[in-house]
């Protein structure tokens, strides 16, 4: 019996969840924006404090990187891992 691996689909949207005054966000955003642009994937920036749901889910984790709504990274961003995930 052969094992068949399912190929994951390439993400179509990178969401960067941030908050005003977050120094980690200031460092991570250019990395995330550049990786999305390089991969040709849409980028959106979302303020964690603008939504009760986001605040409940991500307040202690900002910055957060979501790929098609799934959490990919928080606090720090590994650029190589993000670029790999966007291929």
QUIBELHU-V345790 format. One record per residue. N is the residue number from 1. RES is the residue in one letter. SS is DSSP state (@ for helix, = for strand, . for the rest). PSI is psi in radians with two decimals (999 if undefined). NEAR is the number of other C-alpha atoms within 10 Angstrom. Layout:
n=(N:N)
res=(RES:RES)
ss=(SS:SS)
psi=(PSI:PSI)
near=(NEAR:NEAR)
//
This chain:
n=(1:2:3:4:5:6:7:8:9:10:11:12:13:14:15:16:17:18:19:20:21:22:23:24:25:26:27:28:29:30:31:32:33:34:35:36:37:38:39:40:41:42:43:44:45:46:47:48:49:50:51:52:53:54:55:56:57:58:59:60:61:62:63:64:65:66:67:68:69:70:71:72:73:74:75:76:77:78:79:80:81:82:83:84:85:86:87)
res=(X:X:X:X:X:X:X:X:X:X:X:X:X:X:X:X:X:X:X:X:X:X:X:X:X:X:X:X:X:X:X:X:X:X:X:X:X:X:X:X:X:X:X:X:X:X:X:X:X:X:X:X:X:X:X:X:X:X:X:X:X:X:X:X:X:X:X:X:X:X:X:X:X:X:X:X:X:X:X:X:X:X:X:X:X:X:X)
ss=(.:.:.:.:.:.:.:.:.:.:.:.:=:=:=:=:=:=:.:.:.:.:@:@:@:@:@:@:@:@:@:@:@:@:@:@:@:@:@:.:.:=:=:=:=:=:=:@:@:@:.:@:@:@:@:@:@:@:.:.:.:.:.:=:=:=:=:.:.:=:=:=:=:=:.:.:.:.:@:@:@:@:@:@:@:.:.)
psi=(2.16:2.40:2.18:2.15:2.38:2.23:2.24:2.63:2.58:2.32:2.63:-0.20:2.26:2.15:2.22:1.94:2.14:-3.12:2.59:2.39:0.13:1.96:-0.57:-0.61:-0.73:-0.60:-0.72:-0.60:-0.82:-0.58:-0.82:-0.78:-0.77:-0.76:-0.74:-0.80:-0.79:-0.65:-0.15:0.55:2.45:2.54:2.35:2.56:2.28:2.30:2.09:-0.52:-0.04:-0.15:2.28:-0.69:-0.79:-0.74:-0.74:-0.67:-0.63:-0.01:-0.72:0.03:-0.14:2.51:2.63:2.41:2.15:2.38:1.95:0.69:-0.11:2.38:2.18:-0.74:2.74:2.80:-1.04:2.76:2.17:1.84:-0.74:-0.74:-0.68:-0.79:-0.66:-0.76:-0.43:-0.04:999)
near=(3:4:5:6:6:6:6:7:9:13:18:15:17:25:22:25:24:25:20:10:8:11:12:16:22:14:13:21:19:11:16:22:18:14:21:22:13:12:16:13:18:14:17:13:14:15:15:24:16:10:11:11:11:14:17:11:11:18:17:12:16:22:28:24:26:18:20:14:12:11:12:16:18:20:13:15:20:12:14:10:11:19:16:10:16:20:12)
//
